[in-house]
């Protein structure tokens, strides 16, 4: 398990060190920010394994690398 910011996640993705992603989406609109997945989506294909909606509006997403 790894916790960190976008630049840390991107560096692990570039080194091909991540097999799964567990993301919690909070219902907040910032208007701008840094994208976690930027560039060609074919470079990092993911399959949705599960999603969980919590009563407070947060959605938990579990993705696994395709293939």
DSSP file (Angstrom, degrees, kcal/mol; ACC not computed):
  #  RESIDUE AA STRUCTURE BP1 BP2  ACC     N-H-->O    O-->H-N    N-H-->O    O-->H-N    TCO  KAPPA ALPHA  PHI   PSI    X-CA   Y-CA   Z-CA
    1    1 A X              0   0    0      0, 0.0     2,-0.4     0, 0.0     0, 0.0   0.000 360.0 360.0 360.0 136.2    0.0    0.0    0.0
    2    2 A X        -     0   0    0      2,-0.0     2,-0.4     7,-0.0     7,-0.0  -0.995 360.0-168.8-132.1 132.3    1.3    3.4   -0.9
    3    3 A X        +     0   0    0     -2,-0.4     2,-0.3     5,-0.0     0, 0.0  -0.955  33.8 108.0-117.1 140.7    0.0    6.8    0.0
    4    4 A X        -     0   0    0     -2,-0.4     2,-0.1     4,-0.0    -2,-0.0  -0.986  58.5 -66.3 174.7-178.6    1.2   10.0   -1.6
    5    5 A X     >  -     0   0    0     -2,-0.3     4,-2.3     1,-0.1     5,-0.2  -0.210  55.4 -90.3 -86.5 179.1    0.6   12.9   -4.0
    6    6 A X  H  > S+     0   0    0      1,-0.2     4,-2.8     2,-0.2     5,-0.2   0.885 123.5  52.5 -60.5 -43.4    0.1   12.9   -7.7
    7    7 A X  H  > S+     0   0    0      1,-0.2     4,-1.8     2,-0.2    -1,-0.2   0.877 110.6  48.9 -65.0 -35.2    3.8   13.3   -8.6
    8    8 A X  H  > S+     0   0    0      2,-0.2     4,-1.8    -3,-0.2    -1,-0.2   0.931 112.4  47.6 -67.1 -45.6    4.7   10.3   -6.4
    9    9 A X  H  X S+     0   0    0     -4,-2.3     4,-2.3     1,-0.2    -2,-0.2   0.919 111.0  52.0 -60.9 -44.1    2.0    8.2   -8.0
   10   10 A X  H  X S+     0   0    0     -4,-2.8     4,-2.6     1,-0.2    -1,-0.2   0.892 106.6  52.8 -61.5 -39.4    3.1    9.2  -11.5
   11   11 A X  H  X S+     0   0    0     -4,-1.8     4,-1.4     1,-0.2    -1,-0.2   0.896 110.7  47.5 -64.6 -38.3    6.7    8.3  -10.8
   12   12 A X  H  <>S+     0   0    0     -4,-1.8     5,-2.5     2,-0.2     6,-0.4   0.873 111.6  50.9 -68.5 -36.4    5.6    4.8   -9.7
   13   13 A X  H ><5S+     0   0    0     -4,-2.3     3,-1.4     1,-0.2    -2,-0.2   0.905 107.6  52.4 -66.0 -41.4    3.4    4.5  -12.8
   14   14 A X  H 3<5S+     0   0    0     -4,-2.6    -1,-0.2     1,-0.3    -2,-0.2   0.829 110.0  49.0 -63.9 -31.9    6.3    5.5  -15.1
   15   15 A X  T 3<5S-     0   0    0     -4,-1.4    -1,-0.3    -5,-0.2    -2,-0.2   0.410 113.1-123.2 -86.4   1.9    8.4    2.8  -13.4
   16   16 A X  T < 5 +     0   0    0     -3,-1.4    -3,-0.2    -4,-0.1    -2,-0.1   0.902  69.8 133.3  58.3  46.0    5.6    0.3  -13.9
   17   17 A X      < +     0   0    0     -5,-2.5     2,-0.5    -6,-0.1    -4,-0.2   0.390  41.7  86.2-106.3   0.8    5.4   -0.5  -10.2
   18   18 A X        +     0   0    0     -6,-0.4     3,-0.1     1,-0.1    46,-0.0  -0.902  35.9 166.8-111.5 130.7    1.7   -0.3   -9.6
   19   19 A X  S    S+     0   0    0     -2,-0.5    46,-2.8     1,-0.3     2,-0.3   0.683  70.4  26.5-105.4 -28.6   -0.7   -3.2  -10.1
   20   20 A X  E     -A   64   0A   0     44,-0.2     2,-0.4    26,-0.1    -1,-0.3  -0.958  59.1-155.7-137.7 153.1   -3.8   -1.9   -8.4
   21   21 A X  E     -A   63   0A   0     42,-2.6    42,-3.2    -2,-0.3     2,-0.5  -0.998   3.8-172.1-127.5 133.1   -5.4    1.5   -7.5
   22   22 A X  E     +A   62   0A   0     -2,-0.4     2,-0.4    40,-0.2    40,-0.2  -0.949  19.5 179.3-123.1 108.4   -7.8    2.1   -4.7
   23   23 A X  E     -A   61   0A   0     38,-2.5    38,-3.4    -2,-0.5     2,-0.6  -0.888  21.7-153.3-115.8 138.3   -9.1    5.6   -5.0
   24   24 A X  E     -A   60   0A   0     -2,-0.4     2,-0.6    36,-0.2    36,-0.2  -0.957  14.3-154.8-108.8 119.3  -11.6    7.5   -2.8
   25   25 A X  E     -A   59   0A   0     34,-3.1    34,-2.1    -2,-0.6     2,-0.4  -0.836   6.5-157.8 -97.6 123.2  -13.5   10.2   -4.7
   26   26 A X        -     0   0    0     -2,-0.6     2,-2.4    32,-0.2    32,-0.1  -0.805  27.3-113.8-100.6 140.1  -14.8   13.0   -2.5
   27   27 A X  S    S+     0   0    0     -2,-0.4     2,-0.4     2,-0.1    31,-0.1  -0.441  72.8 124.4 -74.6  78.0  -17.7   15.2   -3.7
   28   28 A X        -     0   0    0     -2,-2.4     2,-0.6     0, 0.0    -2,-0.1  -1.000  49.1-152.5-140.0 132.3  -15.6   18.4   -4.0
   29   29 A X        +     0   0    0     -2,-0.4    -2,-0.1     1,-0.1     0, 0.0  -0.928  16.3 173.2-110.3 114.6  -15.1   20.6   -7.0
   30   30 A X        -     0   0    0     -2,-0.6    -1,-0.1     2,-0.0     3,-0.0   0.724  36.7-134.0 -91.6 -24.3  -11.8   22.5   -6.9
   31   31 A X  S    S+     0   0    0      2,-0.0     2,-0.3     0, 0.0    -2,-0.0   0.056  80.1  19.4  91.3 -27.2  -12.1   24.1  -10.4
   32   32 A X        +     0   0    0      2,-0.0     2,-0.3     0, 0.0    -2,-0.0  -0.969  68.5 128.8-161.5 169.5   -8.5   23.1  -11.2
   33   33 A X        -     0   0    0     -2,-0.3     2,-0.5    -3,-0.0    -2,-0.0  -0.962  56.0 -57.3 161.5-175.4   -5.8   20.7  -10.2
   34   34 A X        -     0   0    0     -2,-0.3     2,-0.3     4,-0.0   -28,-0.1  -0.823  47.7-129.7 -98.4 130.4   -3.3   18.1  -11.3
   35   35 A X        -     0   0    0     -2,-0.5     3,-0.2     1,-0.1    -2,-0.0  -0.571   4.5-152.4 -78.5 139.2   -4.6   15.1  -13.1
   36   36 A X  S    S+     0   0    0      1,-0.3     2,-0.8    -2,-0.3    -1,-0.1   0.928  92.5  41.1 -72.7 -46.8   -3.5   11.7  -11.9
   37   37 A X  S    S+     0   0    0      2,-0.0     2,-0.4   -27,-0.0    -1,-0.3  -0.883  78.7 163.2-105.7 104.2   -3.8   10.1  -15.3
   38   38 A X        +     0   0    0     -2,-0.8     2,-0.3    -3,-0.2    -4,-0.0  -0.935  41.2  20.9-122.6 144.8   -2.5   12.5  -17.9
   39   39 A X  S    S+     0   0    0     -2,-0.4     2,-0.4     3,-0.0    -2,-0.0  -0.706 109.8   1.8 102.7-155.8   -1.6   11.7  -21.5
   40   40 A X    >   -     0   0    0     -2,-0.3     3,-1.6     1,-0.2     4,-0.3  -0.565  56.7-150.5 -74.1 119.9   -2.6    8.8  -23.7
   41   41 A X  G >  S+     0   0    0     -2,-0.4     3,-1.0     1,-0.3    -1,-0.2   0.713  92.6  70.0 -65.3 -18.8   -5.1    6.5  -21.8
   42   42 A X  G 3  S+     0   0    0      1,-0.2     3,-0.4     3,-0.1    -1,-0.3   0.730  87.3  67.1 -68.5 -20.4   -3.8    3.5  -23.8
   43   43 A X  G <  S+     0   0    0     -3,-1.6    -1,-0.2     1,-0.3     2,-0.2   0.726 113.0  26.7 -72.9 -20.8   -0.5    3.7  -21.9
   44   44 A X  S <  S-     0   0    0     -3,-1.0     2,-0.3    -4,-0.3    -1,-0.3  -0.642  78.0-174.2-144.7  81.1   -2.1    2.7  -18.6
   45   45 A X        -     0   0    0     -3,-0.4    21,-2.4    -2,-0.2     2,-0.3  -0.613   7.1-173.7 -84.2 135.5   -5.2    0.6  -19.1
   46   46 A X  E     -B   65   0A   0     -2,-0.3     2,-0.4    19,-0.3    19,-0.2  -0.929  17.5-146.1-128.4 150.3   -7.2   -0.3  -16.0
   47   47 A X  E     -B   64   0A   0     17,-3.1    17,-2.5    -2,-0.3     2,-0.5  -0.959  25.5-122.1-113.3 134.6  -10.2   -2.6  -15.2
   48   48 A X  E     +B   63   0A   0     -2,-0.4    15,-0.2    15,-0.2     3,-0.1  -0.660  29.6 178.4 -75.9 121.1  -12.7   -1.6  -12.6
   49   49 A X  E     -     0   0A   0     13,-3.3     2,-0.3    -2,-0.5    14,-0.2   0.869  62.5 -20.1 -89.5 -45.7  -12.8   -4.4  -10.0
   50   50 A X  E     -B   62   0A   0     12,-1.4    12,-2.6     2,-0.0    -1,-0.4  -0.989  50.3-154.6-159.3 159.8  -15.4   -2.8   -7.6
   51   51 A X  E     -B   61   0A   0     -2,-0.3     2,-0.4    10,-0.2    10,-0.2  -0.996   8.6-166.2-140.2 142.3  -17.0    0.4   -6.6
   52   52 A X  E     -B   60   0A   0      8,-2.6     8,-3.3    -2,-0.3     2,-0.6  -0.993   8.0-153.8-132.0 126.4  -18.5    1.3   -3.2
   53   53 A X  E     -B   59   0A   0     -2,-0.4     6,-0.2     6,-0.2     2,-0.2  -0.886  15.5-154.2-100.9 125.6  -20.8    4.3   -2.5
   54   54 A X    >   -     0   0    0      4,-2.9     3,-1.9    -2,-0.6    -2,-0.0  -0.613  26.6-113.1 -97.4 158.6  -20.7    5.5    1.1
   55   55 A X  T 3  S+     0   0    0      1,-0.3    -1,-0.1    -2,-0.2    -2,-0.0   0.708 113.7  61.6 -64.8 -20.9  -23.5    7.4    2.8
   56   56 A X  T 3  S-     0   0    0      2,-0.1    -1,-0.3     1,-0.0     3,-0.1   0.383 122.1-101.1 -87.6   5.0  -21.4   10.6    3.1
   57   57 A X  S <  S+     0   0    0     -3,-1.9     2,-0.2     1,-0.3    -2,-0.1   0.266  80.2 131.8  96.9 -11.7  -21.1   10.9   -0.7
   58   58 A X        -     0   0    0    -32,-0.1    -4,-2.9   -31,-0.1     2,-0.5  -0.525  43.5-152.3 -74.5 140.8  -17.6    9.4   -1.1
   59   59 A X  E     -AB  25  53A   0    -34,-2.1   -34,-3.1    -6,-0.2     2,-0.5  -0.972   2.3-150.6-116.8 125.4  -17.1    6.7   -3.7
   60   60 A X  E     -AB  24  52A   0     -8,-3.3    -8,-2.6    -2,-0.5     2,-0.4  -0.840  14.9-168.4 -95.5 126.4  -14.4    4.1   -3.3
   61   61 A X  E     -AB  23  51A   0    -38,-3.4   -38,-2.5    -2,-0.5     2,-0.5  -0.947   9.6-164.2-119.6 135.2  -13.0    2.7   -6.6
   62   62 A X  E     +AB  22  50A   0    -12,-2.6   -13,-3.3    -2,-0.4   -12,-1.4  -0.967  15.0 179.0-120.8 114.8  -10.8   -0.4   -6.9
   63   63 A X  E     -AB  21  48A   0    -42,-3.2   -42,-2.6    -2,-0.5     2,-0.4  -0.857  10.7-162.3-115.2 149.6   -8.9   -0.7  -10.3
   64   64 A X  E     -AB  20  47A   0    -17,-2.5   -17,-3.1    -2,-0.3   -44,-0.2  -0.973  35.0 -94.4-128.5 145.5   -6.5   -3.4  -11.4
   65   65 A X  E     - B   0  46A   0    -46,-2.8   -19,-0.3    -2,-0.4     2,-0.2  -0.294  47.6-109.3 -55.8 138.5   -4.1   -3.2  -14.3
   66   66 A X              0   0    0    -21,-2.4   -21,-0.1     1,-0.2    -1,-0.1  -0.480 360.0 360.0 -71.7 137.6   -5.5   -4.6  -17.5
   67   67 A X              0   0    0     -2,-0.2    -1,-0.2    -3,-0.1    -2,-0.1   0.459 360.0 360.0  92.9 360.0   -4.0   -7.9  -18.7
